[in-house]
Amino acid sequence: MLNVNLDAEAEQYLVEILAHENTNSGELIKQLLHDRWQSLQSPQTILERMGGYPEQLFEGAADLSDRDVREQFIRHKIEQRYEQSYISCLISRSCWLIVQSSSDFSCGNNV
């Protein structure tokens, strides 16, 4: 239990905040203490806020810093995505299949 003596101005602030936040004084004080405590903690790095290192960067090719390896990796991912969207287009039959030539197909969804 905590007893605090507030002056008239501080008490008016408390009444207005309680009305605006639609909470009781105990919960408001807990929230204010938590917010203040958080501000005293060392700030997280951007990497920590994002949840750590992106694991997909460590999967696959060992050296994505090499331009040729990166290009081949991106090409492979695009081809996989195209194949998946094309197959789902054919299976769902929710789009129009337009045959442009014997080897080139287009899906009306533009997936």
FIKOLZA-1660 file (N, C-alpha, C; in steps of 0.1 Angstrom, whole numbers, plus 5000, padded with zeros to 4 digits):
% residues 111
   i   px   py   pz ch aa at
   1 5009 4988 5000  A  M  N
   1 5000 5000 5000  A  M CA
   1 5009 5012 5000  A  M  C
   2 5005 5022 4992  A  L  N
   2 5013 5034 4990  A  L CA
   2 5003 5046 4992  A  L  C
   3 5007 5055 5001  A  N  N
   3 4999 5067 5003  A  N CA
   3 5007 5079 4998  A  N  C
   4 5001 5087 4990  A  V  N
   4 5007 5098 4984  A  V CA
   4 4999 5110 4986  A  V  C
   5 5005 5121 4991  A  N  N
   5 4998 5134 4992  A  N CA
   5 5000 5142 4980  A  N  C
   6 4989 5146 4973  A  L  N
   6 4990 5153 4961  A  L CA
   6 4985 5167 4963  A  L  C
   7 4991 5177 4957  A  D  N
   7 4986 5191 4958  A  D CA
   7 4974 5191 4948  A  D  C
   8 4967 5202 4948  A  A  N
   8 4954 5204 4941  A  A CA
   8 4957 5202 4926  A  A  C
   9 4967 5208 4921  A  E  N
   9 4970 5207 4906  A  E CA
   9 4973 5192 4902  A  E  C
  10 4981 5185 4910  A  A  N
  10 4985 5171 4907  A  A CA
  10 4972 5163 4908  A  A  C
  11 4964 5165 4918  A  E  N
  11 4951 5158 4919  A  E CA
  11 4942 5160 4908  A  E  C
  12 4942 5172 4902  A  Q  N
  12 4933 5175 4891  A  Q CA
  12 4939 5167 4878  A  Q  C
  13 4952 5167 4877  A  Y  N
  13 4958 5159 4866  A  Y CA
  13 4954 5144 4867  A  Y  C
  14 4955 5139 4879  A  L  N
  14 4951 5125 4882  A  L CA
  14 4937 5122 4878  A  L  C
  15 4928 5131 4882  A  V  N
  15 4914 5129 4879  A  V CA
  15 4911 5129 4864  A  V  C
  16 4918 5139 4857  A  E  N
  16 4916 5139 4842  A  E CA
  16 4922 5127 4835  A  E  C
  17 4934 5123 4839  A  I  N
  17 4940 5111 4833  A  I CA
  17 4931 5099 4836  A  I  C
  18 4927 5097 4848  A  L  N
  18 4918 5085 4851  A  L CA
  18 4906 5085 4843  A  L  C
  19 4900 5097 4841  A  A  N
  19 4887 5098 4833  A  A CA
  19 4891 5094 4818  A  A  C
  20 4902 5099 4813  A  H  N
  20 4905 5097 4799  A  H CA
  20 4909 5083 4797  A  H  C
  21 4917 5077 4806  A  E  N
  21 4922 5063 4804  A  E CA
  21 4912 5053 4808  A  E  C
  22 4902 5057 4815  A  N  N
  22 4891 5048 4820  A  N CA
  22 4897 5036 4828  A  N  C
  23 4905 5040 4838  A  T  N
  23 4911 5030 4847  A  T CA
  23 4911 5035 4861  A  T  C
  24 4916 5027 4870  A  N  N
  24 4917 5031 4884  A  N CA
  24 4931 5036 4887  A  N  C
  25 4933 5043 4899  A  S  N
  25 4945 5049 4902  A  S CA
  25 4957 5039 4904  A  S  C
  26 4954 5027 4909  A  G  N
  26 4964 5017 4911  A  G CA
  26 4970 5012 4898  A  G  C
  27 4961 5009 4888  A  E  N
  27 4966 5005 4875  A  E CA
  27 4973 5016 4867  A  E  C
  28 4969 5028 4869  A  L  N
  28 4976 5040 4863  A  L CA
  28 4990 5041 4869  A  L  C
  29 4991 5040 4882  A  I  N
  29 5004 5041 4888  A  I CA
  29 5013 5030 4884  A  I  C
  30 5008 5018 4883  A  K  N
  30 5016 5006 4878  A  K CA
  30 5021 5009 4864  A  K  C
  31 5012 5014 4855  A  Q  N
  31 5016 5017 4841  A  Q CA
  31 5027 5028 4841  A  Q  C
  32 5025 5038 4849  A  L  N
  32 5035 5049 4849  A  L CA
  32 5048 5044 4854  A  L  C
  33 5048 5036 4865  A  L  N
  33 5061 5031 4870  A  L CA
  33 5067 5022 4859  A  L  C
  34 5060 5013 4852  A  H  N
  34 5065 5005 4842  A  H CA
  34 5071 5013 4831  A  H  C
  35 5064 5023 4826  A  D  N
  35 5069 5031 4815  A  D CA
  35 5082 5038 4819  A  D  C
  36 5082 5043 4832  A  R  N
  36 5094 5050 4836  A  R CA
  36 5106 5040 4838  A  R  C
  37 5103 5028 4843  A  W  N
  37 5114 5018 4844  A  W CA
  37 5119 5014 4830  A  W  C
  38 5110 5013 4820  A  Q  N
  38 5115 5009 4807  A  Q CA
  38 5124 5020 4801  A  Q  C
  39 5121 5033 4804  A  S  N
  39 5129 5044 4799  A  S CA
  39 5143 5044 4805  A  S  C
  40 5144 5038 4817  A  L  N
  40 5157 5037 4823  A  L CA
  40 5166 5026 4818  A  L  C
  41 5160 5016 4812  A  Q  N
  41 5167 5004 4807  A  Q CA
  41 5175 5008 4795  A  Q  C
  42 5186 5001 4792  A  S  N
  42 5194 5004 4780  A  S CA
  42 5185 5001 4768  A  S  C
  43 5185 5010 4758  A  P  N
  43 5177 5008 4746  A  P CA
  43 5181 4996 4738  A  P  C
  44 5172 4989 4732  A  Q  N
  44 5175 4978 4724  A  Q CA
  44 5181 4983 4710  A  Q  C
  45 5189 4974 4705  A  T  N
  45 5194 4977 4692  A  T CA
  45 5183 4974 4681  A  T  C
  46 5185 4979 4669  A  I  N
  46 5175 4977 4659  A  I CA
  46 5174 4962 4656  A  I  C
  47 5185 4955 4657  A  L  N
  47 5185 4940 4655  A  L CA
  47 5177 4933 4666  A  L  C
  48 5179 4938 4678  A  E  N
  48 5171 4932 4689  A  E CA
  48 5156 4935 4688  A  E  C
  49 5153 4947 4683  A  R  N
  49 5138 4950 4682  A  R CA
  49 5132 4942 4670  A  R  C
  50 5140 4938 4660  A  M  N
  50 5135 4930 4649  A  M CA
  50 5135 4915 4653  A  M  C
  51 5140 4911 4664  A  G  N
  51 5139 4897 4668  A  G CA
  51 5152 4889 4666  A  G  C
  52 5163 4896 4663  A  G  N
  52 5175 4889 4661  A  G CA
  52 5179 4888 4646  A  G  C
  53 5189 4880 4643  A  Y  N
  53 5194 4879 4630  A  Y CA
  53 5184 4872 4621  A  Y  C
  54 5181 4876 4609  A  P  N
  54 5172 4869 4600  A  P CA
  54 5178 4856 4596  A  P  C
  55 5172 4845 4600  A  E  N
  55 5177 4832 4598  A  E CA
  55 5178 4828 4583  A  E  C
  56 5169 4834 4575  A  Q  N
  56 5170 4830 4561  A  Q CA
  56 5183 4835 4554  A  Q  C
  57 5190 4844 4560  A  L  N
  57 5203 4849 4555  A  L CA
  57 5213 4838 4557  A  L  C
  58 5212 4829 4567  A  F  N
  58 5221 4819 4570  A  F CA
  58 5218 4806 4563  A  F  C
  59 5207 4805 4557  A  E  N
  59 5203 4793 4550  A  E CA
  59 5207 4794 4535  A  E  C
  60 5210 4783 4529  A  G  N
  60 5212 4784 4514  A  G CA
  60 5227 4786 4511  A  G  C
  61 5230 4794 4501  A  A  N
  61 5243 4797 4496  A  A CA
  61 5252 4802 4508  A  A  C
  62 5264 4798 4508  A  A  N
  62 5273 4802 4519  A  A CA
  62 5278 4816 4517  A  A  C
  63 5279 4821 4505  A  D  N
  63 5285 4834 4503  A  D CA
  63 5276 4843 4494  A  D  C
  64 5266 4849 4500  A  L  N
  64 5257 4857 4492  A  L CA
  64 5263 4871 4489  A  L  C
  65 5275 4873 4494  A  S  N
  65 5282 4886 4491  A  S CA
  65 5287 4886 4477  A  S  C
  66 5289 4874 4471  A  D  N
  66 5294 4873 4457  A  D CA
  66 5282 4875 4448  A  D  C
  67 5284 4884 4439  A  R  N
  67 5273 4889 4430  A  R CA
  67 5267 4877 4422  A  R  C
  68 5276 4869 4416  A  D  N
  68 5271 4857 4408  A  D CA
  68 5262 4848 4416  A  D  C
  69 5267 4845 4428  A  V  N
  69 5259 4836 4437  A  V CA
  69 5246 4842 4441  A  V  C
  70 5246 4855 4444  A  R  N
  70 5234 4863 4448  A  R CA
  70 5224 4863 4436  A  R  C
  71 5229 4865 4424  A  E  N
  71 5221 4866 4412  A  E CA
  71 5214 4852 4410  A  E  C
  72 5222 4841 4411  A  Q  N
  72 5216 4828 4409  A  Q CA
  72 5206 4825 4420  A  Q  C
  73 5209 4829 4432  A  F  N
  73 5199 4826 4443  A  F CA
  73 5186 4833 4441  A  F  C
  74 5187 4846 4437  A  I  N
  74 5175 4854 4434  A  I CA
  74 5167 4848 4422  A  I  C
  75 5174 4844 4412  A  R  N
  75 5168 4838 4400  A  R CA
  75 5160 4826 4404  A  R  C
  76 5167 4817 4412  A  H  N
  76 5160 4805 4417  A  H CA
  76 5148 4808 4425  A  H  C
  77 5148 4818 4434  A  K  N
  77 5136 4821 4442  A  K CA
  77 5125 4826 4433  A  K  C
  78 5128 4835 4423  A  I  N
  78 5118 4840 4414  A  I CA
  78 5112 4829 4406  A  I  C
  79 5120 4819 4401  A  E  N
  79 5114 4808 4394  A  E CA
  79 5105 4799 4402  A  E  C
  80 5109 4797 4415  A  Q  N
  80 5101 4789 4424  A  Q CA
  80 5088 4796 4426  A  Q  C
  81 5088 4809 4428  A  R  N
  81 5076 4817 4431  A  R CA
  81 5067 4816 4419  A  R  C
  82 5073 4818 4407  A  Y  N
  82 5065 4818 4395  A  Y CA
  82 5058 4804 4393  A  Y  C
  83 5066 4793 4395  A  E  N
  83 5061 4780 4393  A  E CA
  83 5049 4777 4403  A  E  C
  84 5051 4781 4415  A  Q  N
  84 5040 4780 4425  A  Q CA
  84 5028 4787 4422  A  Q  C
  85 5029 4800 4418  A  S  N
  85 5017 4808 4414  A  S CA
  85 5011 4802 4401  A  S  C
  86 5019 4798 4392  A  Y  N
  86 5013 4792 4380  A  Y CA
  86 5005 4779 4382  A  Y  C
  87 5011 4771 4391  A  I  N
  87 5004 4758 4394  A  I CA
  87 4992 4761 4402  A  I  C
  88 4992 4770 4411  A  S  N
  88 4980 4773 4419  A  S CA
  88 4969 4779 4410  A  S  C
  89 4974 4787 4400  A  C  N
  89 4964 4792 4390  A  C CA
  89 4957 4781 4383  A  C  C
  90 4965 4772 4378  A  L  N
  90 4959 4761 4370  A  L CA
  90 4950 4752 4379  A  L  C
  91 4954 4749 4391  A  I  N
  91 4946 4741 4400  A  I CA
  91 4933 4748 4404  A  I  C
  92 4933 4760 4408  A  S  N
  92 4921 4767 4412  A  S CA
  92 4911 4770 4401  A  S  C
  93 4916 4771 4389  A  R  N
  93 4907 4774 4378  A  R CA
  93 4899 4787 4380  A  R  C
  94 4905 4796 4388  A  S  N
  94 4898 4809 4391  A  S CA
  94 4903 4820 4382  A  S  C
  95 4912 4816 4372  A  C  N
  95 4917 4826 4363  A  C CA
  95 4916 4821 4349  A  C  C
  96 4918 4830 4340  A  W  N
  96 4917 4826 4326  A  W CA
  96 4931 4823 4321  A  W  C
  97 4932 4812 4315  A  L  N
  97 4945 4808 4310  A  L CA
  97 4946 4812 4295  A  L  C
  98 4956 4820 4292  A  I  N
  98 4957 4825 4278  A  I CA
  98 4970 4819 4273  A  I  C
  99 4969 4812 4262  A  V  N
  99 4981 4806 4256  A  V CA
  99 4986 4816 4246  A  V  C
 100 4998 4821 4249  A  Q  N
 100 5004 4831 4240  A  Q CA
 100 5013 4824 4229  A  Q  C
 101 5019 4814 4233  A  S  N
 101 5027 4806 4223  A  S CA
 101 5028 4792 4229  A  S  C
 102 5035 4783 4223  A  S  N
 102 5035 4769 4228  A  S CA
 102 5043 4768 4241  A  S  C
 103 5052 4777 4244  A  S  N
 103 5059 4776 4257  A  S CA
 103 5057 4788 4266  A  S  C
 104 5048 4797 4263  A  D  N
 104 5046 4809 4271  A  D CA
 104 5032 4810 4275  A  D  C
 105 5029 4809 4288  A  F  N
 105 5016 4810 4294  A  F CA
 105 5014 4822 4303  A  F  C
 106 5002 4827 4303  A  S  N
 106 5000 4838 4312  A  S CA
 106 4987 4836 4320  A  S  C
 107 4987 4840 4332  A  C  N
 107 4976 4838 4341  A  C CA
 107 4968 4851 4343  A  C  C
 108 4955 4851 4342  A  G  N
 108 4947 4863 4343  A  G CA
 108 4948 4870 4356  A  G  C
 109 4952 4863 4367  A  N  N
 109 4953 4869 4380  A  N CA
 109 4965 4878 4381  A  N  C
 110 4975 4876 4373  A  N  N
 110 4988 4883 4374  A  N CA
 110 4994 4881 4387  A  N  C
 111 4994 4868 4392  A  V  N
 111 5000 4865 4405  A  V CA
 111 5015 4865 4404  A  V  C
% end
